[in-house]
Structure formats: C-alpha cells, structure tokens
C-alpha cells in the first residue's frame, strides 16, 4: 500500500507555489490596470483552487478528514490541469505578425508538474478508496 503522506507533501508544495504565483500575477496585473470583473470574483478565480489544494493536502497529510482532503485536492488538480493544459495546447496565433515565443523548457516543466500532481492525487484517491473497504 502506498503512503499518502509524501504525495500530500508534494501537493502541498505545488499548492503553495501555485498560490505564490497567483499572488504575484495578481499584484502585477493590478499595477497595470483595474480589474474587468468584480473583485470578489477575481479573488475566487485566482485563489480558490490553490487554497483548496493546500487545505486538502494538509488534511491528508495530517490524516484528518481524508475523504474531504482527497476531494479538495482532486478538484484543485483538475483545475490546475485545465489551466495549464489549455495554455500548452498548440494553436495558431491570431496575428501572424507576432513572433512565437520560445518557452519550450517551461512548457515541459509545467507539463511534468501537472502530470506528477495528477498521478499523486489519483494515487491518494486509490489509497483512500482501498482503505474504506
């Protein structure tokens, strides 16, 4: 049987880094212009999923509320996969005059982080599911 504590620790690190990046993007974008949507909706879009990942992995790490923790981590990892996956999907730029940016190393790193996070949450779910029987 797989121990869920290292998996929860990995997801905790991913959640903390994700929260810091979201805060940095929020600070940079707020310095450029005013938000186009309501502030509460902006905070919800930026911070709900990383906070859910941090809380869920902390629940699993502390071995309290395992089902709720795995569910929160699963939903947050699905949101992370959607955000990163939609950015990594190849598409043609709208304007041909814009030169493509070459961030291939970043794309590979982000894809690896997303895949490892998804594998970790699936392994946590399976470990939690098998212990309930």
Steps between C-alpha positions, in 0.01 A plus 500: 500500500621847415552753777304815431719734704774551235231551236324754721832676566562527123151643445551740791817634335321531165211685667730743680697578184175538305365741763820708492493518119131598507573775754790626289286506183223678691742766626651554156165519325350734761790738438426507127124561499182468699327159500229444240289282732389535859782476751343209692469301177862578416617378840289188461647426155859556611509355849224242551672206330847544653348547845287186445814308400688621808211422738427164340858382504540627859195292601649191338846571642357538853287187449184691584197520273666286232197484273446875504871561451524267203189656346636854541838396358333321210290804405798734531720272287225485238493881495882513475493251213238708321697824542839364397366257239306768314813716486717214375258392229651598161305764313557748223552860613229745399754744359773368271713809566563386857811289526454178698665497839728208568431379850526130426688424822226667704230305319674172573551593866136605546373187325720284724373675814138458388544132414678427830227684693226309320674169564543592868133586548389183318729291722362677809145433384573133436672461838206669672250293300674172581517573874124560518417140401 
